[in-house]
């Protein structure tokens, strides 16, 4: 089944002077290789076992077949945005992930490891060695961008996986409904709807090797965006809001699933709008206020919420 997904050009790449790829690397690589890779490590010979908690202490599951993961942040999800600040991750209690706003990177100064242009962070014991690994996706490019993925084993200070096919496929991490870690392969198509080519689940095995099984799912709501109006992006002086459902989701939404809450009494209606090009539908949300008011409006779809500030004059 081909599932639609629109490209999202992140603001984080607009301020970057020069974009590099993202993936864990050591100094033993050549300089040309280092420039094309997203994550660098100071040494492959220095284990970080004292810094990493046992995976069983933090990620637990009764699943005996698939690798379980945990989402730290993912810019595809409204409820899990990139905090853009120093991170403390439970699975690595003695490590501090410092944030660099210029290139949206996180780095571990003590270990000399940098994760550049991060789009998402997931935690999972991918190679089943009893210690958690960092699974992250990144954005590479200026104007036309690609999404790639990498997995870094902090315990052994090495790269387990890096995948990027510029101009052909985009790759992202995600979780299925049971918390199993997924790799999503999406057909690259700049400024148009992506199509999910396939999704892969990580399979546990006794050899501690990376192995996968193709996984198919019907749809999944990741998030939505609200737009249209004057002023800054968080305040809109309009009576009509356009609820963009489809920019970063794969969920076939019905209009009656949109719930609107506010401080004051108002009425609203939702009309479905089919796009002129192939893609998920947007919805026009018509708000009608009885008086001049500036207030917060909360829009809910399933268990995902977004609060915006509207000003009616």
N, C-alpha and C positions, 0 to 999 in steps of 0.2 A: 504494500500500500504506500502510495506517495503522499506525504503529508506536507503542508505548506508552512513556510516560515519566512518572514521578511527580514532583509538585512537591516541591522541597526548600526549606524555610524556613530560611534561613541565619542563623546566630547573629550575623553581622556587623550585621544590621539591627536586632537587638533592643536594642542599646545606643545606637542613634541617637535623638537627641531630635527631629529633624525630617528627614525624608527628602526629597531632591530627585531629579529625573531626572538622567540621565547622558548627556552628549554634548558635543562640543567647541563652544565659542561664543566670540565676541569681544565687547568692550565696546561696540561699535557697535549691539548689539541693545538693545531696550528692557528696562527693569528687570523687567517682568512676564515677558518671555521668558526672561530670565536665571534667574529663580527656578524655572522649569519645566524647566531643562536641566541636564545633569549635569556638563559640563566647560566651563570658561571659559578664554579666552585673553586676555592683556593687550593684544594688538595683532594685527591682521591684516596690518599693513604691514611688519613686521620679519621677514624670512626667516631661517630657522635653518639655512641650507645648510652652515655650518661645523660644525654639531653632528651632522649626519646622514651616516653612511657610505653609499656607493653600495650599492644593494640587491644588486647582483651580487657584492659582496664577501662577503656573509653568507648569502643564500638563493639557492642554485643548483639548477637542475633542467633536464632534457632535455625537459620538457614544453613544447611550442610552442603549445598551445591554451589551457591554464588557468593561472590565477595560483596560484603556490606560496606556502604560508604556513609559519610556525613557531609552535608553541605555547610561550609563556613560562610561563603558569600557567592553570589552569582548574579551578574547584572541582567540576566534574563528574568529574574524573579523580583517582583516589587518588594516582597517581604525579606529578601536576602541581598540588599545592595552592598556594594563595595564600601566598607566603612571609611576608607581613605584616611586611616590613622594607624598608629602602632597597634599591632595585633598580639594578643596572648591566646594561644590555642591550647586547649586542654590536653591534647595528645602529646604536646611538647612543652611540659610545664617549666622547663628551665631555659626556654628560648623566647626571644622577643623579636617579632617581625616588624622592623621599622619601615615606615612608609615614605616614599619619595614622590611628591606630587607631580614633578616635571614629566616623568615617564610612567607614572602609575605603577611603580615597582615596589616590591617588598624585599628586604634584604636582611640577612643574618650576619651581622658584622663579625662576630666571633668565628664563624665558620667560613666566611668569605663567599657566601652563596647569595645570588641575586635572582629574583623572579621578576622579569620585566613585562610591562604592558599587560598586567593581569586583568582578565575578564571574569575569572571565577577561581575559587579554591575549594577543593574537596579533599577529605581525608579518608584513607582506606588502607588496609593491609593488603596491598595488591599481590605481592609475591608470597604471602602467607608465611613469613618468617617470624611472626609474633610481634612485629613493630609496625607502626603506622607510617605510611608514605604520603607525600603531598602530590595530589593530582590537580593540575591547574590548566586553564585555557588562557590564551593570550590573543591580542589583536596585533597584526603586523601590516604595515603599509601606510601610505598617506594618500587620501583620496579614494583609491580602490584598495580595500582592505581584505585580508584573509584572517580566519580564525584557526589557530593550531592548538595542540595539546601536548603536555609533557607530564611525566611522572618522575618524581625525585625521591630516592631512598636516602633519607637523612641518616639512618642508622649506619649504612655502609658508604655514605657520601658518593653516590653514583646515580646515573640516569638509568631508569628502567625502560622508559619508552618516550619517544618523541615522534609526532606525526604532523606533517604539514604538506599540503599539495596546493601550492599557490596557483590560483586561476582555474583549478579543477574541482576541489572539494574544500569545504570548511569542516572543522571538527570541534565538538564541544563535549564536556562532561555533563552528566545528569544522573538522577536517581529514578528508578521505577517506583511504582506505588508501594513496594515492599522494602524500599531502602537499598536495593542492590545497585551497585555502581554501573553506569552506562557510558559508552562512547557513542556519540551521534555523528554520523557522516552525512553532511548536507551538500547537495550539488551547488557549486559556486555560480552565482548569477548576480552581478553587481546591480544594485538599485532595483531589483525585482524580487519576487517571492522566491525564497529558497525552497527546495524540495528535500525532505528527509529521505535520503537514499537507503540507509539502513541504520539500525542501532545494535550495539553489541554489549552483552553482559560478560563480566569477568567470571570465569569458572575456577573454583578451587581445585587444586591438584596436589598430589603428594610430592611432586618434583619441584615445587615452588617456582614453576614457570608461568609466564603470562599466557593464558589461553582464553578464547572467547567463544560465545555462542550467540548467533543472531537472534534478536528479540524484536517482536512486532507489537506495537501498541496503537490503539485506535486514535486517541487524542489526549492532549494534556494542556491544561491552562497554566501558563507560567506567569502572566501578568498582563497589564493593560496600561494605556496612557490616555490622559485627557488633555485636550488642546482646544485651540481656537479662541481668539480674543486679543485685546490689546494689553499693554503693560507687561510686567515680567511674567515668567512662565508659571508662577504659582498664584497669580492673581488675574482674573479674567473679568472684564467689564462687558458681559454679553448675557443674553437671555437664552442662547443656544450653546451647548457644549458638545463637542464631537468626541465621543468615547472611542478611541482607537483600540479595537480588539482585533489583533492580528499582527501587530508590529513585532511582538515577541512572544507569540503563543501558538499553540497548535490545538485549539479547542473550538469546536463548533458551538458557538454561543447562541442562545435564543434571547430575544429582547426581554422577555419576562424574567430573566435571571439577573437583570441589573437592578440593584436596590439603591435608593438614594436617601440619605439621612442628613438633616440639617438642624440648626438651632431654631430657626423660625419656620412658620407655616408657609408652605408653597406647594404647588402642584407641578407635576412633570409627566411627560410622555416620552416614549422611546420608539423611534422609527428605525427600522433596519435599512441600511444603505449598501447596495451591492456595488463594489468597485468596478470601474470601467476595465481595469486589467485584471488578470487572474490573481486571486489572492483571497484572504479571509475578509469577511464583511466588517465594515465599521458601523457604528450606531450613532444617530443624532439624538441627543438628550435635550429635550426642550424644557427649560425651567421657566415657571411663571410665578413671579413674586407679587405680593399685594402692596408692597411699599418699597421705598428706597432703603437699601440695606447692604452692608458689607459683612459677610459671614463665612464660616467654614462649611463646606459641603463634603460629606463622605460618601463615596461611591463604592459599593461592594459587589463583587462577582465571585460566587462561591465563597471561599474563605480568604480571598485576597481583597484588600481594601486600599483605596487611595484617597487622601484628603486634599482638597484644593480650596483656595480662597476666592470667592466671587464677590464682585462689587456691582450692584444694580443701582443705576442712577435714573 
